Amino acid sequence: MRNLVYIKGTKQGLVLQLDDQCSYTDLLTELQAKVSDPALDGSAEVQIHLGNRYCTEAQTKEIIAITQSNSHLRVSSVRSDVITVEESNRRIMERQSETYVGIVRSGQVVKAEGDLVVVGDVNPNAKVVAGGNIYVLGRLKGIAHAGANGNREAVIAASWLEATHLKIDDALETMTDELTVLSEQPEMECAYLHTNGHIIIDRLQELRFIRPQISTFKGGS
């Protein structure tokens, strides 16, 4: 008989890995037995991993309640590898691209659910916003916000990157004279969110190393 509830200790507390193939009833029965074990007598934070099992909100609450029936345990998070239809649709939208041809003028806002390609300049006090990446084939002088729906892997690229403000997800960078050097040395550049939480600007040629997953092209030689 296989183990339906696997308990692992970590520095942060306990991880309960729940089997995602067995019946829900059998899972609850074993979960109740495991959390009732007298050996679990110390206070601990618990992370519950559901794997590929889809649980309704009511079922998730039931799993949490059974776990916390042991007064020493407190559930801090529940993780599932199953995504909702809404999340799936959002990811699909973020992989699509929209193209705007023309100048984005001062005071104007251009938005896209996925990637945004602007063929033209983005003037000062104009704003471009995308759920995915932003590519400007021209001068980006205004405000650019990529990854607006929480995509921290999004990038901003422009022929001339002279923006006043760059934003990726919720990280904001106010451009300074030190960063805005393209007026003196025109060069295609890109901005991305580093793991340290700061927006970094680099040569566009480096994008294929920084974000290799951006390229979806198949074939060629």
GIBELBEL-V57470 format. One record per pair of residues at least 12 apart in sequence whose ideal C-beta (glycine too) atoms are under 7 Angstrom apart, sorted by the first residue. I is the first residue (numbers start at 1). J is the second residue. Records with the same first field share a line. If there is no record, write none. Layout:
BEGIN
I = J, J
END
This chain:
BEGIN
4 = 19, 22, 26, 27, 30
5 = 18, 30, 31, 34
7 = 34
12 = 45
13 = 44, 45, 46, 47
14 = 44, 46
15 = 47, 49
16 = 46, 48, 49, 67
17 = 49
18 = 48, 49, 50, 51, 53
20 = 50, 51, 52, 53
24 = 59
28 = 66
31 = 63, 66, 67
32 = 66
35 = 66, 67, 69, 70, 73
36 = 70
40 = 70, 72, 73
41 = 72
42 = 72
43 = 72
44 = 72, 73
45 = 74, 76
46 = 67, 73, 74, 75, 76
47 = 76, 77, 79
48 = 63, 67, 75, 78
49 = 79
50 = 78, 79, 80
51 = 81
52 = 81, 82
54 = 82
55 = 80
60 = 78
64 = 78
90 = 149
93 = 113, 114, 131
94 = 113, 114, 131, 132, 149, 151
95 = 114
96 = 114
97 = 114, 115, 117
98 = 112, 114, 116
99 = 117, 119
100 = 116, 118
101 = 119, 120
102 = 120
103 = 120, 121, 123
104 = 118, 120, 122, 123, 126, 128, 142
105 = 123, 126
106 = 123, 124, 125, 126
107 = 125, 126
108 = 126
109 = 127, 129
110 = 128
111 = 129
112 = 130, 131
113 = 131
114 = 130, 131, 132
115 = 130, 132, 133
116 = 128, 130, 134
117 = 135
118 = 136, 137, 138
119 = 137
120 = 138
121 = 138, 139, 141
122 = 136, 140, 141, 142
123 = 141, 142
124 = 141, 142, 164
125 = 142
126 = 142
127 = 142, 143
128 = 144
129 = 145, 148
130 = 146, 148
131 = 148, 149, 151
132 = 151, 154
133 = 146, 154, 155, 214
134 = 146, 156
135 = 157
136 = 158, 159
137 = 159
138 = 159
139 = 159, 160, 162
140 = 158, 160, 161, 162, 163
141 = 162, 163
142 = 163, 164
143 = 163, 164, 165
144 = 156, 163, 166
145 = 167
146 = 168
147 = 168, 169
150 = 169
151 = 169
152 = 168, 169, 193
153 = 211
154 = 168
155 = 190, 191, 192, 207, 211
156 = 168, 190, 191
157 = 190, 204, 207
158 = 189
159 = 188
160 = 182, 186
161 = 182, 189, 191, 201
162 = 180, 182, 183
163 = 175
166 = 191, 199
168 = 193, 199
169 = 193
171 = 193, 197, 199
173 = 199
179 = 201
187 = 203
188 = 204
189 = 201, 202, 203, 204
190 = 202, 204, 207
192 = 210, 211
END
